[in-house]
Amino acid sequence: MSLNSIMNIGVSGLMTAQDQLRIVSDNMANVNTPGYIRKISQQQSLVTGGVGMGVTSGKVTLAADQFLQAAALKATSASSQSDASYELLDQIQSQFGDITDTNNLFNQGSSTLSSFASLGEDPTSAAGRQQALSNLSSFLSEANRISTKIQTIRGDADTRIGTDVSSVNDLLKNISQLNATISSTTVVGGDATGAQTTQAGYITQLSKLMDVKVSQNANGGVTLRTQTGMLLADGGSYATLSYTPATNVDATTSFGPITVNGINGETRDLADNLTSGEIKGLLDVRDNTAPAVNSQLNEYVNQFSTQLNAAHNASSSAPAPASLTGKNTSLSQQEAIAGFTGKTTITTLSSSGNITHTLQIDFSTNQYTYDGGAPAGFDPTNFVNDINGALGGAATLNFSNGVMSVTAAGSGGNDGVAIVDDATTPSSKQGQGFSQFFGLNDLVKSDIPTSYKTGLGGSDNHGFTPGSVVNFAVRSGAGSTLATVNFQVPAGGTMQNLLDGLNDTTTGMGKYGVFSLDSSGTLSFKGYGSPATTLSVSGDDTKRYGTGASLSQFFGLSDTAGTLASHLGVSQTVLNNPDTLALAHVNLSAAGGTGALNKADGAGGLSIAAVASKSVTFNKAGLNSGGASTLQRYGSDLAGQVGNLAATAKSSKESNAALLSEASNRLDSAQGVNLDEELVNLTTFQQAYSASGRLIQAAKDMYDTLLNMVK
């Protein structure tokens, strides 16, 4: 071996040791840098003609473990999803308050009924009336506040989704730009580890927002996909997401899709391609969990109000009111009367509580009896006129624009009016008595329908103007938008025509599900698929008979029931005059009609208080499958379910945080900087550097000796 060869070997060792020392120094300097991945450079022997000619530095790479990285990214996405879910559900749970707090919604409901029980014992107490009305107003206001706050939380989630979408776009852009940098550096044999480390940091940030799957390219860049396989980034190309958050959010809000504009020009809905990440957690709460809680809350407060109204309509104030005005039923007179069975009595009374006249109506036989006389028939299609003729001026019945009212004559001792159902065969339609069905003496009022049992059949008029439009948005079970259908009310005027139009596969929703009308007149939509498609209403300009509810309100489509809490309030008539609170029962059997209505009678107040333990049939809402229960039990179940949701979310958050910690620790152990190891490497390469220097010095000495010998 020549001296030149020895010199070259020493120089190669010196330069290689220097490169290794630089890498070790960089690793040690970044020991506390978050996300830093340890660098590695493999040494390679230089061999010429089968003879070793020294050493050279190999390609600088990162000490990355793709399997541990994949596990860490997956754990990061799952942890971020559960963090977002818990944060929002904890906010929802906090709205209901501690069960021991007197201001808790359910305790306010109990306080309301307790105050009516007290009124039943002392119905003449002015302070007691004020207290009962105050408690009821507070209960309804609290329910409205919670329901509104749930929508605010959904709106906040929606805004965060918009922010996250912008962040995803920025990260995908940065990752793709680094792909180009890494590729060009790798091609010329340069050190791309700095760019690769930065890119890995961006990918970790992206995994917090949505699930990602990474594959390494031959040129050093990466290809990103979702876990479902949707391409996000490849080389210098990347997908872009677009989303516009809703301006105002309530239970009926139709959210737009998160659109993915793919690398190859294709367009997809992100919701179908998400399995985890913060966006997934926000979507789940916004579109599923929060609406479910809100739906149950509104079902609870609606049934609470319905039972109060049932008891209040079965009672009367003392003295009886001069008139009773009901709610807008959005029905024609014929539709409203059809389906009634049993008996009810329209009673006029004097200011002293004595009965002046009674008109008993038997809907089962279509007959009436006036003041105990002989029965006479009436025509259900001409109900108001026939009953007014029978009353003979003692009172007047009126039905206009869907609203029923009855007014005492105000003369001849006919100062007030009351509606009393028969004790053995009470009037009934869809489970409500005559007065309650029309809302003639409601304690809690609503400006939209609270029951969707319309009583309509296929041959009945649908009542909506042909050509008026309902804008439906159809969503898949995963939440992606499948279609927007601008449905026009058909020219045919029957409910069957409306059903056929809704189920049309071209102009209606027939491709996505089927509408049906049950025996109670309830219209429902059942989507295809598993999980099934759902629909929401983004616009509705229909009005039943021009003055009634819209189609979506009338039939309760698009979670209209979830808005009820904001429409319920104590009757303004009763608030303005607490003496009109119906706390007494009319005694139709009073001798000679004398003393039939007494101010000291608190039977009505007691019947209102008793609704807490009355068996009620609840509709399916949220996480509750419906069925028979009591208000007390349903309220307890709702409180428990909200608590369980938050507790489950917290447990999931803690579990996923532990998994993330474990995955991160293993990843750090594999690709992070270990000072002990680096110190060993530092010593090793220092010694190698020193040895190479000594080899060069030895070669120099040999040169000098040879030169001296020549002299």
C-alpha positions in Angstrom: 0.0 0.0 0.0 1.4 3.4 -1.0 1.8 6.3 1.4 -0.7 8.2 -0.7 -3.3 5.4 0.0 -2.5 5.6 3.7 -2.9 9.4 3.6 -6.2 9.1 1.7 -7.5 6.5 4.2 -6.7 8.8 7.1 -8.3 11.8 5.4 -11.5 9.7 4.7 -11.6 8.6 8.3 -11.1 12.1 9.5 -13.9 13.5 7.3 -16.3 10.7 8.1 -15.7 11.1 11.9 -16.3 14.8 11.4 -19.6 14.1 9.7 -20.7 11.7 12.4 -19.7 14.3 15.1 -21.8 16.9 13.4 -24.8 14.6 13.4 -24.2 13.6 17.1 -23.9 17.3 18.0 -27.1 18.1 16.2 -28.9 15.3 18.0 -27.7 16.3 21.4 -28.6 20.0 20.8 -32.2 19.0 20.0 -32.6 16.6 22.9 -35.5 18.8 24.3 -37.0 19.8 20.9 -40.5 18.5 20.7 -41.0 16.3 17.6 -37.3 16.1 16.8 -36.4 12.8 15.2 -32.9 11.5 15.7 -30.5 11.5 12.7 -28.5 8.5 11.6 -25.7 8.2 9.1 -24.3 4.8 8.2 -20.6 4.5 7.4 -19.6 2.7 4.2 -16.2 1.1 3.4 -14.4 2.3 0.3 -13.1 -0.6 -1.7 -11.0 -0.3 -4.9 -9.8 -3.4 -6.8 -10.7 -5.5 -3.7 -8.5 -3.4 -1.5 -9.9 -1.3 1.3 -9.4 2.4 0.6 -10.9 4.0 3.7 -14.4 5.0 4.7 -17.1 7.4 3.7 -20.3 8.7 5.2 -23.6 7.2 4.0 -26.9 8.9 3.4 -28.2 10.8 6.4 -31.6 9.4 7.5 -34.0 9.7 10.3 -34.4 7.1 13.0 -38.1 6.8 12.1 -40.2 3.7 12.8 -43.1 3.7 10.4 -45.1 1.2 12.4 -44.8 3.2 15.7 -45.4 6.4 13.7 -48.7 4.9 12.4 -49.7 3.9 15.8 -48.9 7.3 17.3 -50.9 9.1 14.5 -53.9 6.8 15.1 -53.7 7.4 18.8 -53.4 11.2 18.3 -56.5 11.2 16.1 -58.5 9.1 18.6 -57.4 11.3 21.5 -58.3 14.5 19.7 -61.7 13.2 18.8 -62.5 12.2 22.4 -61.1 15.5 23.7 -63.5 17.4 21.5 -66.5 15.2 22.4 -65.9 15.5 26.1 -65.3 19.2 26.0 -68.7 19.8 24.3 -70.6 17.2 26.3 -69.2 18.6 29.6 -70.6 22.0 28.5 -74.0 20.5 27.8 -74.1 18.6 31.1 -73.1 21.7 33.1 -76.2 23.4 31.7 -78.5 21.0 33.6 -76.7 21.8 36.8 -76.2 19.7 39.9 -79.2 17.6 40.8 -79.0 19.0 44.4 -79.3 22.6 43.2 -82.7 24.1 43.6 -82.2 25.9 40.3 -81.8 22.7 38.5 -84.4 22.3 35.7 -85.9 19.2 37.2 -86.1 20.7 40.7 -87.8 23.8 39.2 -90.3 21.5 37.7 -90.9 19.9 41.1 -91.2 23.3 42.7 -93.8 24.3 40.1 -96.0 21.3 40.9 -95.5 21.7 44.6 -96.7 25.3 44.4 -99.9 24.2 42.7 -100.4 21.6 45.4 -100.2 24.4 47.9 -102.7 26.4 45.9 -105.0 23.4 46.0 -105.0 23.8 49.7 -105.4 27.5 49.7 -106.8 28.6 46.2 -107.6 32.1 47.3 -104.0 33.0 48.1 -102.9 35.8 45.8 -99.3 35.3 46.8 -99.6 31.6 46.2 -100.9 32.3 42.6 -98.0 34.6 41.9 -95.5 32.1 43.3 -97.0 29.2 41.2 -96.9 31.3 38.0 -93.4 32.6 38.8 -92.2 29.0 39.3 -93.8 27.8 36.1 -92.3 30.8 34.1 -88.9 30.0 35.6 -89.2 26.4 34.7 -90.1 27.1 31.1 -87.4 29.8 30.8 -84.8 27.4 32.1 -85.8 24.8 29.6 -85.6 27.4 26.9 -82.2 28.5 28.1 -80.8 25.0 28.2 -82.2 24.2 24.7 -80.8 27.5 23.4 -77.5 26.9 25.0 -77.3 23.4 23.4 -77.8 25.1 20.0 -75.1 27.7 20.9 -72.7 24.8 21.7 -73.6 23.2 18.4 -72.9 26.5 16.7 -69.5 26.8 18.4 -68.7 23.3 17.2 -69.7 24.3 13.7 -67.4 27.4 13.9 -64.6 25.2 15.1 -65.1 22.8 12.2 -64.7 25.8 9.8 -61.5 26.8 11.6 -60.2 23.2 11.5 -60.9 22.9 7.8 -58.8 26.0 7.2 -56.0 24.5 9.3 -56.2 21.2 7.3 -55.8 23.1 4.1 -52.7 24.9 5.4 -51.1 21.7 6.7 -51.8 19.8 3.4 -50.2 22.7 1.5 -47.1 22.7 3.7 -46.7 19.0 3.6 -46.9 19.0 -0.2 -44.4 21.8 -0.5 -42.0 19.9 1.7 -42.5 16.9 -0.5 -40.9 18.8 -3.3 -38.1 20.0 -1.1 -37.3 16.6 0.2 -37.5 15.0 -3.3 -35.1 17.5 -4.9 -32.6 17.3 -2.0 -32.7 13.5 -2.0 -32.1 13.3 -5.7 -28.8 15.2 -5.4 -27.7 13.2 -2.3 -28.2 16.0 0.1 -29.4 16.0 3.7 -33.2 16.2 3.7 -33.7 15.3 7.4 -34.5 18.8 8.5 -37.4 19.1 6.0 -38.5 15.5 6.9 -38.6 16.4 10.6 -40.6 19.5 9.9 -43.0 17.5 7.6 -43.5 14.9 10.3 -44.5 17.6 12.7 -47.1 18.9 10.2 -48.4 15.4 9.8 -48.8 15.0 13.6 -50.7 18.3 13.7 -52.9 17.1 10.8 -53.6 13.8 12.7 -55.1 15.8 15.5 -57.7 17.2 13.1 -58.5 14.1 11.1 -57.3 10.5 10.7 -54.3 10.1 8.3 -52.4 7.2 6.9 -48.8 7.8 5.7 -46.8 5.9 3.1 -43.2 6.7 2.2 -42.4 7.5 -1.4 -39.2 6.2 -3.1 -37.9 9.8 -3.5 -38.2 10.6 0.2 -41.6 12.3 0.2 -44.9 11.0 1.6 -48.4 10.1 0.3 -51.2 10.9 2.7 -54.6 9.2 2.8 -57.5 9.0 5.3 -58.0 5.6 6.9 -60.8 5.0 4.4 -58.3 5.5 1.6 -59.2 8.9 0.3 -56.1 10.6 -1.2 -55.1 13.8 0.6 -51.6 14.5 -0.7 -49.2 12.9 -3.2 -45.9 14.6 -4.3 -46.5 18.3 -4.8 -50.3 17.8 -5.2 -52.8 18.0 -2.4 -56.6 18.0 -1.9 -58.4 21.1 -0.6 -61.4 21.2 1.8 -64.1 23.8 1.7 -66.8 24.5 4.3 -69.1 27.4 5.2 -70.3 27.4 8.8 -74.0 28.1 9.4 -74.9 31.7 10.3 -77.6 30.8 12.8 -78.0 27.4 14.5 -81.2 25.9 15.9 -82.6 22.4 16.1 -83.8 22.5 12.5 -80.6 23.9 11.0 -79.4 22.2 7.8 -75.6 22.2 7.8 -73.7 22.2 4.5 -71.2 19.5 3.6 -67.4 19.6 4.1 -66.4 19.3 0.5 -63.1 17.7 -0.5 -61.8 18.7 -3.9 -59.5 15.9 -4.7 -56.1 15.9 -6.5 -57.6 14.4 -9.6 -60.5 16.9 -9.7 -63.0 14.6 -8.0 -65.4 16.0 -5.3 -66.3 14.1 -2.1 -68.0 14.7 1.2 -65.4 14.5 4.1 -68.0 13.1 6.5 -68.0 9.7 4.7 -64.2 9.5 4.9 -63.6 10.4 8.6 -63.1 7.8 11.3 -61.4 9.9 14.0 -59.8 13.3 14.8 -61.1 16.6 16.2 -63.4 17.3 13.2 -65.0 13.9 13.7 -65.6 14.5 17.4 -67.1 17.9 16.6 -69.4 16.5 13.9 -70.6 13.7 16.2 -71.7 16.0 18.9 -73.1 18.7 16.6 -75.1 16.2 14.4 -75.9 13.4 16.8 -75.4 13.6 20.5 -76.4 17.3 21.1 -79.6 17.0 19.0 -80.4 13.8 20.9 -80.2 15.5 24.3 -82.1 18.5 23.0 -84.8 16.3 21.5 -85.3 14.6 24.9 -85.3 17.9 26.7 -88.0 19.3 24.4 -90.1 16.1 24.7 -89.9 16.4 28.5 -90.9 20.0 28.7 -93.6 19.6 26.0 -95.2 16.7 27.8 -94.9 18.6 31.1 -96.8 21.5 29.5 -99.3 19.2 27.8 -100.2 17.6 31.1 -100.5 21.0 32.8 -102.8 22.1 30.0 -104.9 18.9 30.3 -105.5 19.6 34.0 -106.0 23.3 33.4 -108.5 22.7 30.6 -110.5 20.4 32.9 -110.7 23.2 35.5 -112.0 26.7 35.6 -111.2 30.0 37.3 -113.8 31.3 39.8 -115.6 33.3 38.6 -115.6 31.7 35.1 -114.0 33.7 32.3 -116.2 35.7 30.0 -114.6 34.0 27.0 -112.1 31.2 26.1 -109.9 31.5 23.0 -107.9 28.6 21.7 -104.8 28.0 19.6 -104.3 27.9 15.9 -104.9 24.2 15.1 -104.1 24.8 11.4 -107.2 22.7 10.7 -110.5 23.3 8.9 -113.7 23.1 11.1 -114.6 19.8 9.5 -111.1 18.3 10.1 -111.1 19.6 13.7 -114.4 18.0 14.7 -113.9 14.8 12.8 -112.6 12.0 15.1 -114.1 13.2 18.4 -115.9 10.7 20.6 -117.5 11.0 24.0 -119.2 13.8 25.7 -118.5 17.4 26.7 -120.6 20.2 28.2 -120.5 23.9 27.4 -121.7 25.6 30.6 -122.6 29.3 31.2 -122.4 30.6 34.7 -123.2 33.7 36.6 -120.6 35.8 38.3 -121.5 34.1 41.6 -120.7 30.7 40.2 -124.3 29.4 39.5 -125.0 27.5 36.4 -127.3 29.3 34.0 -127.3 26.9 31.0 -125.7 23.6 30.0 -125.3 22.2 26.5 -124.1 18.6 26.6 -122.6 17.5 23.3 -122.3 13.7 22.5 -119.8 13.3 19.6 -120.3 9.6 19.5 -124.0 10.0 18.5 -123.7 13.6 17.0 -126.4 14.8 19.4 -126.7 17.5 21.9 -128.9 18.1 25.0 -129.7 21.7 26.1 -130.6 22.2 29.8 -131.5 18.6 30.2 -134.1 18.6 27.4 -134.7 16.1 24.7 -131.6 15.2 22.6 -131.3 16.8 19.1 -128.9 16.1 16.3 -126.1 18.2 14.9 -124.1 18.0 11.7 -120.4 17.7 12.3 -119.7 19.5 9.1 -121.8 22.4 10.3 -120.8 22.1 13.9 -120.4 25.7 14.9 -123.7 26.9 13.4 -125.7 24.0 14.9 -124.2 24.5 18.4 -124.8 28.2 18.3 -128.4 27.6 17.3 -128.7 25.2 20.3 -127.1 27.7 22.7 -129.9 30.2 22.0 -127.7 33.2 22.6 -126.4 32.1 26.0 -123.0 31.8 24.5 -121.4 32.0 21.1 -119.1 29.5 19.5 -116.7 30.7 16.8 -114.1 29.0 14.5 -112.0 31.1 12.3 -108.5 30.5 10.7 -108.1 27.3 12.7 -108.9 28.9 16.1 -111.9 27.9 18.2 -113.4 30.3 20.8 -116.5 30.5 23.0 -117.9 33.6 24.6 -120.6 34.0 27.2 -123.5 36.4 26.3 -122.7 38.7 29.2 -126.4 39.2 29.9 -129.2 37.3 31.5 -126.8 36.0 34.1 -124.6 34.4 31.5 -121.4 36.1 32.7 -118.9 33.3 32.2 -118.3 30.1 30.3 -116.6 26.8 31.1 -116.0 23.5 29.2 -116.6 20.3 31.3 -116.0 16.8 30.0 -118.2 13.9 31.0 -117.0 12.0 34.1 -117.5 8.6 32.6 -117.3 9.1 28.8 -115.2 12.2 28.3 -114.7 13.7 24.9 -111.6 12.6 23.2 -109.6 13.1 20.1 -106.0 11.9 19.8 -106.1 11.5 23.6 -107.2 15.1 24.3 -110.5 16.4 25.5 -112.5 19.0 23.6 -111.2 22.0 25.5 -107.6 20.8 25.5 -107.6 19.9 21.8 -108.5 23.4 20.8 -106.4 24.9 23.6 -109.4 26.9 25.0 -108.1 27.2 28.5 -104.3 26.4 28.1 -102.0 27.5 30.8 -99.0 27.1 28.6 -99.2 28.5 25.1 -97.3 27.8 22.0 -97.3 29.5 18.6 -96.4 26.3 16.7 -98.0 22.8 16.9 -96.9 20.7 19.8 -98.5 17.5 18.7 -98.2 16.0 15.2 -101.1 13.6 15.4 -103.1 15.6 12.8 -106.0 13.1 12.5 -105.8 13.4 8.7 -106.2 10.4 6.3 -105.3 9.9 2.7 -108.5 11.3 1.3 -108.4 14.5 3.5 -107.1 17.8 2.0 -103.5 18.5 2.7 -104.3 22.2 2.8 -101.1 23.6 1.3 -101.0 25.8 -1.7 -99.9 23.9 -4.8 -96.5 25.0 -6.0 -95.3 26.2 -2.6 -91.8 24.8 -1.8 -90.1 22.9 1.0 -86.3 22.7 0.7 -85.1 19.3 1.9 -81.5 18.3 2.5 -80.9 14.5 2.5 -78.0 13.1 4.4 -76.4 9.7 4.6 -76.1 7.8 7.9 -72.5 9.1 8.2 -73.7 12.7 7.9 -72.6 13.5 4.3 -75.0 15.4 2.1 -76.5 13.2 -0.5 -78.9 15.6 -2.2 -80.9 18.8 -1.9 -84.5 18.5 -3.1 -86.7 21.5 -3.6 -90.0 19.8 -3.2 -93.1 21.6 -4.7 -96.5 20.8 -3.2 -98.4 18.9 -5.9 -101.5 20.1 -7.7 -103.6 17.2 -6.3 -105.2 18.4 -3.0 -105.4 15.2 -0.9 -103.0 13.8 1.6 -102.5 10.9 -0.7 -101.4 13.3 -3.4 -99.0 14.9 -1.0 -97.6 11.5 0.0 -97.2 10.4 -3.6 -95.3 13.6 -4.4 -93.0 13.3 -1.4 -92.2 9.7 -2.4 -91.6 10.4 -6.0 -88.2 9.2 -7.1 -87.7 12.2 -9.4 -89.2 15.2 -7.8 -89.4 14.0 -4.2 -87.4 11.9 -1.7 -88.3 8.5 -3.1 -84.7 7.6 -3.9 -83.6 8.1 -0.3 -86.5 6.9 1.8 -90.2 6.7 2.2 -92.9 8.9 3.8 -95.9 7.3 5.5 -99.0 8.5 7.2 -100.2 6.4 10.2 -103.8 6.0 11.6 -103.3 9.1 13.9 -102.3 11.3 10.9 -98.7 11.4 11.9 -96.4 11.9 8.8 -93.0 10.2 9.2 -89.9 9.6 7.0 -87.9 6.4 7.1 -84.6 6.6 5.3 -83.0 3.8 3.3 -79.7 2.2 4.3 -78.0 1.2 7.6 -77.5 3.6 9.2 -80.5 5.2 7.5 -80.5 8.4 5.6 -82.0 11.4 7.3 -83.5 14.7 6.1 -83.5 18.2 7.3 -85.5 21.3 6.1 -83.5 24.3 5.0 -86.5 26.3 3.8 -90.3 26.1 3.9 -92.7 28.7 2.5 -95.8 26.6 2.9 -98.8 27.7 5.1 -101.7 25.4 5.8 -104.9 27.2 4.6 -102.8 30.4 4.2 -102.7 31.2 8.0 -101.7 27.9 9.6 -98.4 26.2 10.3 -95.9 25.3 7.6 -95.7 21.8 6.3 -92.6 21.0 8.4 -94.1 22.5 11.5 -97.5 20.9 11.0 -96.0 17.4 10.7 -93.0 18.0 12.9 -90.4 17.3 10.2 -86.7 18.1 10.6 -86.7 18.0 14.4 -89.2 20.9 14.6 -90.0 19.3 18.0 -86.5 20.2 19.1 -87.5 23.9 18.9 -90.6 23.7 21.2 -88.9 24.9 24.3 -88.4 28.3 22.7 -92.1 28.5 21.8 -93.6 27.6 25.1 -94.7 30.3 27.6 -97.2 30.9 30.3 -100.5 32.3 29.0 -100.3 36.1 28.9 -103.9 36.3 30.0 -103.1 34.4 33.2 -99.9 36.3 33.8 -101.8 39.6 33.4 -104.6 38.4 35.7 -103.6 35.6 38.1 -107.3 35.3 39.1 -107.9 33.6 35.8 -105.8 30.7 36.9 -108.1 27.6 36.7 -108.0 26.1 40.2 -111.6 25.0 40.6 -113.8 22.3 39.1 -117.3 23.0 37.9 -119.9 20.8 39.7 -122.5 20.0 37.1 -124.5 18.1 39.7 -124.9 21.1 42.0 -128.5 21.3 43.2 -130.3 23.8 40.9 -127.0 24.8 39.5 -126.3 26.8 42.6 -122.7 27.1 43.8 -121.4 25.0 41.0 -118.1 27.0 40.9 -116.5 28.0 44.2 -113.5 30.3 44.8 -112.5 28.1 47.8 -112.4 25.0 45.6 -108.8 24.0 44.9 -109.5 20.7 43.1 -108.0 22.1 39.9 -104.8 23.0 41.6 -104.5 19.5 43.1 -105.1 17.9 39.7 -102.3 20.1 38.2 -100.0 19.0 41.0 -100.9 15.3 40.4 -99.5 15.3 36.9 -96.0 14.5 38.2 -97.0 10.9 39.0 -99.4 10.4 36.1 -98.6 7.8 33.5 -97.8 9.6 30.2 -97.0 8.2 26.8 -93.8 9.8 25.6 -92.7 10.0 22.0 -89.4 8.5 20.9 -86.9 11.2 21.3 -83.1 11.2 21.4 -81.7 8.3 23.4 -85.2 7.5 24.9 -87.3 5.0 22.9 -90.5 6.5 24.3 -93.5 4.7 25.9 -95.3 5.0 29.2 -93.5 6.8 32.0 -94.2 9.6 34.5 -92.8 13.1 34.3 -90.7 12.5 37.4 -89.2 9.3 36.0 -88.6 10.7 32.5 -86.9 13.8 34.0 -84.7 11.5 36.1 -83.8 9.4 33.1 -82.9 12.4 31.1 -80.6 13.7 33.8 -79.0 10.3 34.1 -78.5 9.9 30.4 -76.9 13.4 30.1 -74.6 12.5 33.0 -73.8 9.1 31.5 -72.9 10.7 28.1 -70.5 13.1 29.8 -69.0 10.3 32.0 -68.6 8.0 29.0 -66.9 10.8 27.1 -64.6 11.5 30.0 -63.7 7.9 30.3 -63.0 7.7 26.6 -60.9 10.9 26.8 -58.8 9.4 29.7 -58.4 6.0 28.0 -57.4 7.5 24.7 -55.0 9.9 26.4 -53.3 6.9 28.1 -53.0 5.1 24.8 -51.5 8.2 23.2 -49.0 8.6 26.0 -48.0 5.0 25.6 -47.7 5.3 21.8 -45.8 8.5 22.1 -43.4 7.1 24.7 -42.6 4.1 22.5 -42.1 6.4 19.5 -39.8 8.7 21.4 -37.9 5.7 22.7 -37.3 4.5 19.1 -36.7 7.8 17.3 -35.9 10.3 20.1 -32.5 11.4 21.4 -31.0 9.4 24.2 -28.2 11.4 25.8 -26.4 8.3 27.1 -26.3 6.8 23.6 -25.2 10.0 22.0 -22.4 10.5 24.6 -21.1 7.0 23.7 -21.3 7.9 20.0 -19.6 11.2 20.7 -16.7 9.4 22.5 -16.4 6.8 19.8 -16.3 9.3 16.9 -13.9 11.6 18.8 -11.5 8.6 19.2 -12.0 7.7 15.5 -11.2 11.3 14.6 -8.1 11.2 16.7 -7.0 7.9 15.3 -7.5 9.1 11.7 -5.4 12.2 12.6 -2.6 10.0 14.0 -2.7 7.9 10.8 -2.3 11.1 8.8 0.5 12.1 11.1 2.2 8.7 10.7 2.0 9.0 6.9 3.5 12.5 7.1 6.3 11.2 9.3 7.0 8.4 6.8 7.1 11.0 3.9 9.5 13.1 5.9 11.8 10.1 6.6 11.8 9.1 2.9 12.6 12.6 1.8 15.5 12.8 4.3 16.9 9.5 3.0 16.9 10.8 -0.5 18.9 13.8 0.5 
